[in-house]
Amino acid sequence: MKNSIGRYKHISNLVYSFILFITTSITSQEKSDLLFYRKNSITIEGQLQAGVNAVGETNLFWNLADVPELDFDSDTEWLELYAKPGLTFYHNFKSNSHIYAKISGVGSYTWGVDAFDAKNTGRITLEDAYMGYRFRITDSVLVDVSIGSQPLKLGTGMLISNGASSGFERGALKFGPRKAWQKTILGKVSENKFNSTFFYLAPNELPSNDTDNELAGLDVNYFVSKERDIGLSYIRVINSKAPYPQAAPNGEGPPTITAGDRKNLNALNLYSKINLLGKSLHKLSLGMDVAYQFNPTIDLSSLGGRLQLAYLFPKVSWKPTLMYSYQFFSGDNPDTNNQERFDPLYFEGSPSSWSTGSKSSMVFINSNVQSQGITFQVRPSSSDIITLRYAHIAAQQLRSPIQFGQAARVEFSNEIPTVIAGVTNSHLADDVFIEYNKIIGKHLFFNAGFSISFPGKGIRNITNSTSNWTGGFLNFVINY
């Protein structure tokens, strides 16, 4: 492990020197952006993202998978690389309107063996490929219509954000450079601070796990500022082959896996952020997300949501921010014939957004889990950010699938074997994650972190050989 980390540290130093050289060369030019052409009403600009990430993990998944039957190495290191070049086109008309288009691609690769046993693999895929027309009906009413492959995030990203999959055969598991939906039709109308978006979406799924999902719906919001907004999204899954697991009666036996249960799912997501106590404590804010899902076809009714209370200390050195969050996602009740499992759909899974824990988010999707988290962040300078995160993670329903039968095993009662799905104690894990972000230049960024996950009793009851799961990473990213 020590030799491997040293090897990756050496590689990262070389990559850093190369990226710094390229960045210095480009930023020393007179033009600070990648402007290729501008004449009259036509503009063509270039974009470029690229990154390299060195990752090391020990006792993966609390050492649960380190058994002879799986031939799985719970200690591993790997290197991720990606590049995302693109071109954007604008044509302005005299009528206060314009057409626009963008095309970009992603090349990604994993060198070594990652956490899910994908090794020495990568792909080049299309990312953005869209065009649109933006125009004003009146001075205050703006209309924007677009079609193609492009990103879309609704609200805080609780249900609709990550429209593409990375990792596995595509490589770059941790970076996750793909975001754009494979197919979209978007219609946006804005009037002053009121916004509405009509959408049709089809995600860019992995070829090895494509379940033909299609979604449509409407989002409306009233946006005053980043500290004050309120919105409501309605989402309907109009086509899907994605399966749902359902708990066995009383949780005794394997879960039932039924293909296509996601089809006809309806979701309502209310989101808001407000200042709590006016100008005297304007840095105290409350964020709220609530989602209700229903599907009469399979008798599904589920709930999920989050509360976040945050305070920024603007007059204290290093401007610390303290935040408490609680999030909850229902699981299927093994004592009913109905389905209560929350479907997280395409949530934003970064640690600063909707991940459940740090390490644990690689195991538990946002379904049948609840967590309490504390985040403490300081800014020693305008270019340095240090963040400490703690999460206490628990199952919402015992003996019910957490992630498609995750932690399924055999228990013995009076020497009679019974297959159990889920856990028999709600405590899953406690995660601690410390992260450092450095803005090196206008276009160059450094990020490093270390995390440790302590298995809870629910995990420890599965086997006697669980261990603390640790991991670290460091990466460099350029962004033009």
VOKEDREN-185531 format. One record per residue (C-alpha): residue in three letters; z, y, x. Coordinates in nm, 4 decimals. Layout:
# VOKEDREN-185531
NODE  ALA  Z  Y  X
...
This chain:
# VOKEDREN-185531
NODE  MET  0.0000  0.0000  0.0000
NODE  LYS  0.0983  0.2443  0.2740
NODE  ASN  -0.2203  0.1743  0.4709
NODE  SER  -0.4334  0.2116  0.1565
NODE  ILE  -0.2763  0.5444  0.0638
NODE  GLY  -0.3288  0.6625  0.4193
NODE  ARG  -0.6942  0.5619  0.3992
NODE  TYR  -0.7464  0.7504  0.0745
NODE  LYS  -0.5596  1.0525  0.2102
NODE  HIS  -0.7993  1.0602  0.5044
NODE  ILE  -1.0992  1.0296  0.2715
NODE  SER  -0.9639  1.3071  0.0502
NODE  ASN  -0.9185  1.5363  0.3510
NODE  LEU  -1.2820  1.4827  0.4437
NODE  VAL  -1.3947  1.5433  0.0866
NODE  TYR  -1.1795  1.8570  0.0674
NODE  SER  -1.3420  1.9938  0.3847
NODE  PHE  -1.6868  1.9234  0.2443
NODE  ILE  -1.6127  2.0832  -0.0957
NODE  LEU  -1.4532  2.3862  0.0706
NODE  PHE  -1.7601  2.4299  0.2897
NODE  ILE  -1.9971  2.4097  -0.0080
NODE  THR  -1.7811  2.6426  -0.2174
NODE  THR  -1.7532  2.8997  0.0612
NODE  SER  -2.1277  2.8892  0.1154
NODE  ILE  -2.2084  2.9458  -0.2502
NODE  THR  -1.9440  3.2108  -0.3221
NODE  SER  -2.0510  3.4062  -0.0151
NODE  GLN  -2.3830  3.4727  -0.1849
NODE  GLU  -2.4351  3.7943  -0.3761
NODE  LYS  -2.4523  3.6119  -0.7083
NODE  SER  -2.1150  3.4693  -0.8090
NODE  ASP  -2.2640  3.2303  -1.0675
NODE  LEU  -2.5573  2.9912  -1.0764
NODE  LEU  -2.8018  3.2332  -1.2352
NODE  PHE  -3.1519  3.0933  -1.1948
NODE  TYR  -3.3569  3.3315  -1.4086
NODE  ARG  -3.3067  3.6493  -1.6091
NODE  LYS  -3.5897  3.8597  -1.7374
NODE  ASN  -3.6208  4.0612  -2.0537
NODE  SER  -3.4498  3.8510  -2.3229
NODE  ILE  -3.4474  3.5152  -2.1427
NODE  THR  -3.1633  3.3816  -1.9283
NODE  ILE  -3.1384  3.0447  -1.7518
NODE  GLU  -2.8085  2.9526  -1.5851
NODE  GLY  -2.6893  2.6476  -1.4010
NODE  GLN  -2.3552  2.4689  -1.4252
NODE  LEU  -2.1925  2.2215  -1.1910
NODE  GLN  -1.8723  2.0224  -1.2017
NODE  ALA  -1.7812  1.7655  -0.9390
NODE  GLY  -1.4655  1.5940  -0.8288
NODE  VAL  -1.3027  1.3260  -0.6209
NODE  ASN  -0.9744  1.1577  -0.7117
NODE  ALA  -0.7621  0.9181  -0.5025
NODE  VAL  -0.5264  0.7010  -0.7122
NODE  GLY  -0.2572  0.4474  -0.6247
NODE  GLU  -0.0574  0.2317  -0.8699
NODE  THR  0.2263  -0.0186  -0.8241
NODE  ASN  0.3644  -0.2632  -1.0810
NODE  LEU  0.0901  -0.1772  -1.3305
NODE  PHE  0.1971  -0.2103  -1.6944
NODE  TRP  0.5557  -0.2725  -1.5783
NODE  ASN  0.4305  -0.5868  -1.4032
NODE  LEU  0.3602  -0.7602  -1.7366
NODE  ALA  0.0088  -0.8640  -1.6353
NODE  ASP  0.1038  -1.0077  -1.2964
NODE  VAL  0.0912  -1.3698  -1.4061
NODE  PRO  -0.1169  -1.6566  -1.2594
NODE  GLU  -0.3094  -1.7084  -1.5842
NODE  LEU  -0.4627  -1.3584  -1.5677
NODE  ASP  -0.5238  -1.3369  -1.1917
NODE  PHE  -0.4440  -0.9649  -1.2143
NODE  ASP  -0.3186  -0.7583  -0.9215
NODE  SER  -0.0493  -0.5176  -1.0387
NODE  ASP  -0.0730  -0.3074  -0.7182
NODE  THR  -0.4015  -0.1297  -0.6565
NODE  GLU  -0.5690  0.1814  -0.5181
NODE  TRP  -0.9074  0.3278  -0.5951
NODE  LEU  -1.1255  0.6350  -0.5515
NODE  GLU  -1.3085  0.8112  -0.8342
NODE  LEU  -1.6047  1.0447  -0.7999
NODE  TYR  -1.8160  1.2332  -1.0506
NODE  ALA  -2.0732  1.5094  -1.0702
NODE  LYS  -2.1918  1.6922  -1.3818
NODE  PRO  -2.4908  1.9266  -1.3245
NODE  GLY  -2.6395  2.1208  -1.6139
NODE  LEU  -2.8734  2.3982  -1.7287
NODE  THR  -2.8219  2.6484  -2.0128
NODE  PHE  -3.0983  2.8510  -2.1759
NODE  TYR  -3.0631  3.1686  -2.3891
NODE  HIS  -3.3284  3.3724  -2.5691
NODE  ASN  -3.2078  3.6909  -2.7373
NODE  PHE  -3.4014  3.8485  -3.0236
NODE  LYS  -3.4060  4.2110  -3.1301
NODE  SER  -3.2611  4.1082  -3.4661
NODE  ASN  -2.9167  4.0537  -3.3103
NODE  SER  -2.9653  3.6787  -3.2957
NODE  HIS  -3.0475  3.4237  -3.0280
NODE  ILE  -3.1399  3.0644  -2.9663
NODE  TYR  -2.9692  2.8581  -2.6996
NODE  ALA  -2.9894  2.5124  -2.5456
NODE  LYS  -2.8153  2.3082  -2.2814
NODE  ILE  -2.8849  1.9880  -2.0944
NODE  SER  -2.6498  1.8151  -1.8503
NODE  GLY  -2.5761  1.4715  -1.7132
NODE  VAL  -2.2809  1.2856  -1.5624
NODE  GLY  -2.2860  1.0567  -1.2632
NODE  SER  -1.9548  0.8769  -1.2061
NODE  TYR  -1.8303  0.5972  -0.9843
NODE  THR  -1.5131  0.4019  -0.9110
NODE  TRP  -1.4742  0.2719  -0.5563
NODE  GLY  -1.2143  -0.0040  -0.5449
NODE  VAL  -1.0297  -0.1718  -0.8347
NODE  ASP  -0.8849  0.0500  -1.1078
NODE  ALA  -0.5957  -0.0093  -1.3479
NODE  PHE  -0.8116  -0.2062  -1.5928
NODE  ASP  -0.9689  -0.4223  -1.3221
NODE  ALA  -1.3032  -0.2405  -1.3192
NODE  LYS  -1.4305  -0.2408  -0.9641
NODE  ASN  -1.7070  -0.0721  -0.7626
NODE  THR  -1.8926  0.0431  -1.0705
NODE  GLY  -2.0393  0.3570  -1.2236
NODE  ARG  -2.3163  0.4971  -1.4399
NODE  ILE  -2.5411  0.7996  -1.4801
NODE  THR  -2.5476  0.9135  -1.8424
NODE  LEU  -2.6679  1.2062  -2.0494
NODE  GLU  -2.3900  1.4491  -2.1420
NODE  ASP  -2.5094  1.7677  -2.3170
NODE  ALA  -2.8504  1.7824  -2.4843
NODE  TYR  -2.8371  2.0315  -2.7685
NODE  MET  -2.9999  2.3408  -2.9101
NODE  GLY  -2.8802  2.5994  -3.1580
NODE  TYR  -2.9489  2.9244  -3.3382
NODE  ARG  -2.6859  3.1964  -3.3753
NODE  PHE  -2.7355  3.4977  -3.6016
NODE  ARG  -2.5502  3.7584  -3.8073
NODE  ILE  -2.5764  3.7920  -4.1814
NODE  THR  -2.3704  4.1122  -4.1701
NODE  ASP  -2.1829  4.2943  -3.8951
NODE  SER  -1.8775  4.0750  -3.9611
NODE  VAL  -2.0383  3.7414  -4.0568
NODE  LEU  -2.1737  3.5208  -3.7761
NODE  VAL  -2.3589  3.1932  -3.8404
NODE  ASP  -2.4161  2.9271  -3.5728
NODE  VAL  -2.6190  2.6109  -3.6356
NODE  SER  -2.6713  2.3469  -3.3654
NODE  ILE  -2.7839  1.9882  -3.3203
NODE  GLY  -2.7721  1.7332  -3.0390
NODE  SER  -2.5199  1.5968  -2.7878
NODE  GLN  -2.2367  1.8470  -2.7390
NODE  PRO  -1.8558  1.8762  -2.7312
NODE  LEU  -1.6444  1.9590  -3.0370
NODE  LYS  -1.2675  1.9949  -3.0608
NODE  LEU  -1.0838  2.0624  -3.3861
NODE  GLY  -0.7442  2.2331  -3.3809
NODE  THR  -0.5259  2.1034  -3.1003
NODE  GLY  -0.7340  1.7884  -3.0536
NODE  MET  -0.5036  1.5588  -3.2496
NODE  LEU  -0.7928  1.3649  -3.4077
NODE  ILE  -1.1226  1.5170  -3.2937
NODE  SER  -1.1736  1.6124  -2.9292
NODE  ASN  -1.2879  1.3443  -2.6873
NODE  GLY  -1.6356  1.2517  -2.8080
NODE  ALA  -1.7287  1.0236  -2.5175
NODE  SER  -1.5795  0.7337  -2.3237
NODE  SER  -1.5406  0.6969  -1.9484
NODE  GLY  -1.3861  0.4280  -1.7318
NODE  PHE  -1.4642  0.0565  -1.7375
NODE  GLU  -1.8356  0.0047  -1.6570
NODE  ARG  -1.8902  0.3831  -1.6381
NODE  GLY  -1.6208  0.4413  -1.3744
NODE  ALA  -1.3983  0.7481  -1.3248
NODE  LEU  -1.1198  0.6172  -1.5498
NODE  LYS  -0.8628  0.8890  -1.4743
NODE  PHE  -1.1058  1.1806  -1.4529
NODE  GLY  -1.2706  1.0991  -1.7858
NODE  PRO  -1.5560  1.3452  -1.7197
NODE  ARG  -1.7461  1.2704  -2.0410
NODE  LYS  -1.6548  1.4799  -2.3452
NODE  ALA  -1.9716  1.5387  -2.5484
NODE  TRP  -2.0431  1.3565  -2.8736
NODE  GLN  -2.3646  1.1579  -2.8619
NODE  LYS  -2.4950  1.3027  -3.1900
NODE  THR  -2.3852  1.6171  -3.3692
NODE  ILE  -2.4952  1.8465  -3.6464
NODE  LEU  -2.2748  2.1567  -3.6570
NODE  GLY  -2.2715  2.4549  -3.8869
NODE  LYS  -2.0246  2.7329  -3.8054
NODE  VAL  -1.9521  3.0458  -4.0060
NODE  SER  -1.7151  3.3146  -3.8762
NODE  GLU  -1.5967  3.6314  -4.0475
NODE  ASN  -1.3516  3.8404  -3.8484
NODE  LYS  -1.0622  3.5988  -3.7814
NODE  PHE  -1.1662  3.3344  -4.0343
NODE  ASN  -1.3737  3.0396  -3.9074
NODE  SER  -1.5250  2.7333  -4.0686
NODE  THR  -1.7129  2.4394  -3.9169
NODE  PHE  -1.9146  2.1756  -4.1004
NODE  PHE  -1.9822  1.8732  -3.8819
NODE  TYR  -2.1480  1.5359  -3.8451
NODE  LEU  -2.0468  1.3380  -3.5346
NODE  ALA  -2.1283  1.0115  -3.3604
NODE  PRO  -1.9292  0.9375  -3.0411
NODE  ASN  -2.0783  0.8394  -2.7064
NODE  GLU  -1.9044  0.5023  -2.6813
NODE  LEU  -1.9068  0.2468  -2.4029
NODE  PRO  -2.1978  0.0021  -2.4398
NODE  SER  -1.9450  -0.2795  -2.4008
NODE  ASN  -1.7374  -0.1501  -2.6944
NODE  ASP  -1.9708  0.0346  -2.9302
NODE  THR  -1.8569  0.0043  -3.2922
NODE  ASP  -2.1178  0.2377  -3.4505
NODE  ASN  -1.8809  0.5120  -3.5614
NODE  GLU  -2.0042  0.8133  -3.7581
NODE  LEU  -1.7880  1.0927  -3.8981
NODE  ALA  -1.8360  1.4037  -4.1092
NODE  GLY  -1.6145  1.6779  -4.2437
NODE  LEU  -1.5024  2.0379  -4.2483
NODE  ASP  -1.2582  2.2485  -4.0485
NODE  VAL  -1.1326  2.5905  -4.1582
NODE  ASN  -0.8941  2.8091  -3.9617
NODE  TYR  -0.7540  3.1589  -3.9389
NODE  PHE  -0.7252  3.2515  -3.5715
NODE  VAL  -0.5290  3.5606  -3.4717
NODE  SER  -0.4538  3.4664  -3.1104
NODE  LYS  -0.3567  3.1661  -2.8992
NODE  GLU  -0.0007  3.2232  -3.0189
NODE  ARG  -0.0821  3.2634  -3.3889
NODE  ASP  -0.3213  3.0482  -3.5871
NODE  ILE  -0.3397  2.8070  -3.8798
NODE  GLY  -0.6093  2.5578  -3.9749
NODE  LEU  -0.6973  2.2546  -4.1827
NODE  SER  -0.9451  1.9756  -4.1036
NODE  TYR  -1.0888  1.7139  -4.3360
NODE  ILE  -1.2514  1.4125  -4.1685
NODE  ARG  -1.4264  1.1145  -4.3259
NODE  VAL  -1.5490  0.8083  -4.1378
NODE  ILE  -1.8840  0.7354  -4.2999
NODE  ASN  -1.9711  0.4348  -4.0862
NODE  SER  -1.7767  0.2096  -3.8493
NODE  LYS  -1.7374  -0.1491  -3.7333
NODE  ALA  -1.4070  -0.0703  -3.5584
NODE  PRO  -1.1359  -0.3280  -3.6348
NODE  TYR  -0.7772  -0.2704  -3.7435
NODE  PRO  -0.4870  -0.5029  -3.6632
NODE  GLN  -0.2448  -0.5772  -3.9477
NODE  ALA  0.1037  -0.7164  -3.8951
NODE  ALA  0.1729  -1.0710  -4.0072
NODE  PRO  0.4199  -1.1080  -4.2978
NODE  ASN  0.7695  -1.0330  -4.1652
NODE  GLY  0.6117  -0.9917  -3.8222
NODE  GLU  0.6091  -1.3679  -3.7681
NODE  GLY  0.2716  -1.4741  -3.6358
NODE  PRO  -0.0320  -1.3105  -3.4787
NODE  PRO  -0.1725  -0.9948  -3.6364
NODE  THR  -0.4824  -1.0166  -3.8542
NODE  ILE  -0.7794  -0.8393  -3.6958
NODE  THR  -1.0346  -0.7205  -3.9523
NODE  ALA  -1.3638  -0.5669  -3.8393
NODE  GLY  -1.4903  -0.2544  -4.0094
NODE  ASP  -1.1597  -0.1401  -4.1590
NODE  ARG  -1.2044  0.2112  -4.0198
NODE  LYS  -1.5040  0.2755  -4.2490
NODE  ASN  -1.4229  0.5100  -4.5397
NODE  LEU  -1.1090  0.6433  -4.3690
NODE  ASN  -1.0157  0.9942  -4.4848
NODE  ALA  -0.7937  1.2255  -4.2806
NODE  LEU  -0.6372  1.5642  -4.3493
NODE  ASN  -0.4979  1.7505  -4.0471
NODE  LEU  -0.2946  2.0711  -4.0866
NODE  TYR  -0.2245  2.2577  -3.7630
NODE  SER  -0.0499  2.5849  -3.6858
NODE  LYS  0.1163  2.7885  -3.4150
NODE  ILE  0.3452  3.0835  -3.4850
NODE  ASN  0.5878  3.3227  -3.3183
NODE  LEU  0.9286  3.2434  -3.4613
NODE  LEU  1.1378  3.5584  -3.4230
NODE  GLY  0.8969  3.8489  -3.4037
NODE  LYS  0.8611  4.0948  -3.1190
NODE  SER  1.2171  4.0594  -2.9875
NODE  LEU  1.1482  3.6979  -2.8899
NODE  HIS  0.7703  3.6985  -2.8964
NODE  LYS  0.7578  3.4298  -2.6275
NODE  LEU  0.9334  3.1772  -2.8528
NODE  SER  0.6718  2.9745  -3.0383
NODE  LEU  0.6496  2.6772  -3.2715
NODE  GLY  0.3485  2.4474  -3.2861
NODE  MET  0.2984  2.2034  -3.5722
NODE  ASP  0.0430  1.9341  -3.6504
NODE  VAL  0.0578  1.7017  -3.9511
NODE  ALA  -0.2054  1.4442  -4.0438
NODE  TYR  -0.2274  1.2255  -4.3536
NODE  GLN  -0.4774  0.9406  -4.3658
NODE  PHE  -0.5869  0.7296  -4.6599
NODE  ASN  -0.8458  0.4626  -4.7288
NODE  PRO  -0.8448  0.3128  -5.0819
NODE  THR  -1.0822  0.0367  -4.9664
NODE  ILE  -0.8064  -0.1326  -4.7628
NODE  ASP  -0.4993  0.0281  -4.9249
NODE  LEU  -0.4269  0.2367  -4.6159
NODE  SER  -0.1842  0.5274  -4.6141
NODE  SER  -0.0534  0.6612  -4.2844
NODE  LEU  0.1129  0.9651  -4.1289
NODE  GLY  0.1214  1.1306  -3.7904
NODE  GLY  0.2280  1.4616  -3.6480
NODE  ARG  0.3990  1.6712  -3.3855
NODE  LEU  0.6415  1.9600  -3.3528
NODE  GLN  0.6536  2.1682  -3.0340
NODE  LEU  0.9067  2.4378  -2.9553
NODE  ALA  0.8304  2.6425  -2.6437
NODE  TYR  0.9768  2.9473  -2.4732
NODE  LEU  0.8343  3.1485  -2.1855
NODE  PHE  1.0816  3.3403  -1.9676
NODE  PRO  0.8538  3.6308  -1.8661
NODE  LYS  1.1187  3.8326  -1.6767
NODE  VAL  1.2502  3.5406  -1.4698
NODE  SER  1.1084  3.4697  -1.1253
NODE  TRP  0.8257  3.2118  -1.1298
NODE  LYS  0.7898  3.2669  -1.5097
NODE  PRO  0.9302  2.9303  -1.6199
NODE  THR  0.8270  2.7743  -1.9514
NODE  LEU  1.0426  2.5191  -2.1323
NODE  MET  0.9011  2.3095  -2.4156
NODE  TYR  1.0390  2.0349  -2.6393
NODE  SER  0.8079  1.8146  -2.8431
NODE  TYR  0.8443  1.5329  -3.0918
NODE  GLN  0.5456  1.3299  -3.2083
NODE  PHE  0.5256  1.0477  -3.4574
NODE  PHE  0.2516  0.8023  -3.5609
NODE  SER  0.3166  0.5419  -3.8280
NODE  GLY  0.2711  0.1709  -3.7688
NODE  ASP  0.1880  -0.1082  -4.0088
NODE  ASN  0.4962  -0.2249  -4.1979
NODE  PRO  0.5160  -0.6066  -4.1703
NODE  ASP  0.7129  -0.6201  -4.4986
NODE  THR  0.4259  -0.4843  -4.7118
NODE  ASN  0.0736  -0.5992  -4.7968
NODE  ASN  -0.0620  -0.2479  -4.7472
NODE  GLN  -0.1842  -0.0962  -4.4211
NODE  GLU  0.0242  0.1887  -4.2724
NODE  ARG  -0.1228  0.1978  -3.9226
NODE  PHE  -0.2161  0.5493  -3.8054
NODE  ASP  -0.5643  0.5792  -3.6558
NODE  PRO  -0.5718  0.8351  -3.3705
NODE  LEU  -0.9525  0.8524  -3.3846
NODE  TYR  -1.0794  1.0615  -3.0885
NODE  PHE  -0.7703  1.2492  -2.9715
NODE  GLU  -0.7370  1.4563  -2.6542
NODE  GLY  -0.5381  1.2239  -2.4287
NODE  SER  -0.4399  1.4440  -2.1338
NODE  PRO  -0.0685  1.4803  -2.0416
NODE  SER  -0.0789  1.8453  -2.1492
NODE  SER  -0.2193  1.7544  -2.4895
NODE  TRP  -0.1739  1.4359  -2.6981
NODE  SER  -0.0918  1.1549  -2.4566
NODE  THR  0.2195  0.9514  -2.5394
NODE  GLY  0.3981  0.9671  -2.2059
NODE  SER  0.2212  0.9631  -1.8713
NODE  LYS  0.1997  0.6011  -1.7561
NODE  SER  0.2679  0.4746  -2.1084
NODE  SER  -0.0402  0.6511  -2.2446
NODE  MET  -0.2488  0.3893  -2.0626
NODE  VAL  -0.0890  0.1234  -2.2822
NODE  PHE  0.0080  0.2836  -2.6126
NODE  ILE  -0.2478  0.4728  -2.8138
NODE  ASN  -0.1131  0.7146  -3.0760
NODE  SER  -0.0354  0.4493  -3.3324
NODE  ASN  0.2998  0.2865  -3.4143
NODE  VAL  0.4779  0.5015  -3.1581
NODE  GLN  0.7060  0.8013  -3.1524
NODE  SER  0.8163  1.0054  -2.8557
NODE  GLN  1.0341  1.2936  -2.7548
NODE  GLY  0.9237  1.5011  -2.4599
NODE  ILE  1.0507  1.7849  -2.2435
NODE  THR  0.8160  1.9917  -2.0270
NODE  PHE  0.9328  2.2407  -1.7653
NODE  GLN  0.6747  2.4499  -1.5842
NODE  VAL  0.7011  2.7165  -1.3128
NODE  ARG  0.4431  2.9396  -1.1445
NODE  PRO  0.5489  3.0262  -0.7863
NODE  SER  0.2330  3.2383  -0.7627
NODE  SER  -0.0740  3.3203  -0.9678
NODE  SER  -0.2552  3.0269  -0.8059
NODE  ASP  0.0243  2.7657  -0.8064
NODE  ILE  0.1636  2.5710  -1.1034
NODE  ILE  0.4328  2.3005  -1.0916
NODE  THR  0.4984  2.0964  -1.4050
NODE  LEU  0.7685  1.8381  -1.4747
NODE  ARG  0.7341  1.6179  -1.7836
NODE  TYR  0.9742  1.3654  -1.9337
NODE  ALA  0.9002  1.1417  -2.2332
NODE  HIS  1.1175  0.8943  -2.4237
NODE  ILE  0.8883  0.6515  -2.6067
NODE  ALA  0.9749  0.4157  -2.8917
NODE  ALA  0.7964  0.1937  -3.1414
NODE  GLN  0.7917  0.3205  -3.4992
NODE  GLN  0.7749  -0.0293  -3.6563
NODE  LEU  0.9221  -0.3443  -3.5044
NODE  ARG  0.7196  -0.6675  -3.4967
NODE  SER  0.4037  -0.4707  -3.5644
NODE  PRO  0.0962  -0.4204  -3.3439
NODE  ILE  0.1282  -0.1258  -3.1073
NODE  GLN  -0.2194  -0.1485  -2.9576
NODE  PHE  -0.4179  -0.4330  -3.1093
NODE  GLY  -0.1457  -0.6888  -3.0426
NODE  GLN  -0.0182  -0.5339  -2.7201
NODE  ALA  0.2918  -0.7259  -2.6099
NODE  ALA  0.1938  -1.0311  -2.8181
NODE  ARG  0.3870  -1.3331  -2.6947
NODE  VAL  0.5621  -1.6529  -2.7993
NODE  GLU  0.9317  -1.6611  -2.8885
NODE  PHE  1.1339  -1.9777  -2.9524
NODE  SER  1.3873  -2.0268  -3.2303
NODE  ASN  1.5519  -2.3698  -3.2470
NODE  GLU  1.2781  -2.4853  -3.0075
NODE  ILE  1.0092  -2.3834  -3.2616
NODE  PRO  0.7481  -2.1437  -3.1139
NODE  THR  0.6539  -1.8278  -3.3069
NODE  VAL  0.3913  -1.5740  -3.2035
NODE  ILE  0.5311  -1.2206  -3.2153
NODE  ALA  0.3199  -0.9058  -3.2109
NODE  GLY  0.4781  -0.5794  -3.1055
NODE  VAL  0.8402  -0.5558  -2.9956
NODE  THR  1.1805  -0.6539  -3.1319
NODE  ASN  1.3584  -0.3506  -2.9838
NODE  SER  1.2141  -0.0037  -3.0433
NODE  HIS  1.2746  0.1407  -2.6949
NODE  LEU  0.9446  0.1091  -2.5064
NODE  ALA  0.9716  0.3283  -2.1967
NODE  ASP  1.0910  0.6462  -2.0290
NODE  ASP  0.8259  0.8322  -1.8303
NODE  VAL  0.8739  1.1021  -1.5655
NODE  PHE  0.5732  1.2913  -1.4305
NODE  ILE  0.5607  1.5760  -1.1783
NODE  GLU  0.2324  1.7576  -1.1208
NODE  TYR  0.1114  2.0325  -0.8891
NODE  ASN  -0.1984  2.2449  -0.9547
NODE  LYS  -0.3485  2.4799  -0.6976
NODE  ILE  -0.6298  2.7292  -0.7525
NODE  ILE  -0.7851  2.7351  -0.4065
NODE  GLY  -1.0726  2.9648  -0.4946
NODE  LYS  -1.2715  3.0923  -0.7870
NODE  HIS  -1.4435  2.7563  -0.8265
NODE  LEU  -1.2239  2.5095  -0.6354
NODE  PHE  -0.9099  2.3397  -0.7680
NODE  PHE  -0.6566  2.0929  -0.6296
NODE  ASN  -0.4337  1.8678  -0.8405
NODE  ALA  -0.1726  1.6129  -0.7342
NODE  GLY  0.0910  1.4184  -0.9206
NODE  PHE  0.3416  1.1358  -0.9133
NODE  SER  0.4795  0.9465  -1.2112
NODE  ILE  0.7214  0.6661  -1.2795
NODE  SER  0.7775  0.4716  -1.5993
NODE  PHE  1.1001  0.2824  -1.6654
NODE  PRO  1.0522  -0.0072  -1.9116
NODE  GLY  1.2731  0.0056  -2.2198
NODE  LYS  1.4493  -0.2881  -2.3773
NODE  GLY  1.1526  -0.3559  -2.6032
NODE  ILE  0.9371  -0.4176  -2.2943
NODE  ARG  1.2088  -0.5919  -2.0929
NODE  ASN  1.2647  -0.8416  -2.3751
NODE  ILE  0.9081  -0.9682  -2.3280
NODE  THR  0.9746  -1.1131  -1.9833
NODE  ASN  1.2438  -1.1112  -1.7177
NODE  SER  1.0060  -0.9899  -1.4450
NODE  THR  0.9425  -0.6286  -1.5530
NODE  SER  0.9552  -0.3570  -1.2886
NODE  ASN  0.9363  0.0197  -1.2756
NODE  TRP  0.5731  0.1301  -1.2871
NODE  THR  0.4821  0.4012  -1.0351
NODE  GLY  0.1649  0.5819  -0.9427
NODE  GLY  0.0264  0.8888  -0.7737
NODE  PHE  -0.2995  1.0754  -0.7386
NODE  LEU  -0.4597  1.3724  -0.5684
NODE  ASN  -0.7941  1.5260  -0.6488
NODE  PHE  -1.0279  1.8149  -0.5810
NODE  VAL  -1.2620  1.9605  -0.8437
NODE  ILE  -1.5322  2.2250  -0.8200
NODE  ASN  -1.6413  2.4002  -1.1372
NODE  TYR  -1.9296  2.6461  -1.1747
